[in-house]
């Protein structure tokens, strides 16, 4: 079993020392979805929400969240992010909005948390902008689906 790297020999939480790690190109892609009712789905699809551009606002929230990850997750290193992109798929069969976030950096530590944080902020923003219509939305399936770089190399969902 792998040792958890965010704890010292006494079980105290620590920020991992990455000073001796080489700089490597790193990418991460995370995904998630929000299930909504028909009325919300139509408002998102047609852009008719009284609060404005839901997906555009959610995209900006995801970008901002990725940039602020180390301020929210206590042991994350602040890192230089060279790319953040957010994409959406509206899925009428399931009445859901799928989102993914791709993040890139060249650095000494990974960028997975930034991708996951971005997806979470996107979905929470959609919820926030639509809760006046209905509170029964369901956020689901937030997960890392791809990463490259670093000591552990490449990971794609389903590899393990």
Secondary structure, DSSP 8 states (H G I E B T S, - for coil): ----TTB-TTS-B-----TTS--EEEEEEEEEEEE--HHHHHHHHHT--TT--HHHHHHHHHHHHHHTHHHHSTT-------EEEEEEEEETTTTEEEEEEEEEEEESS--HHHHHHHHHHHHHHHHHHHTTT-S--EEEEEEEEEEE-STT--EETT--
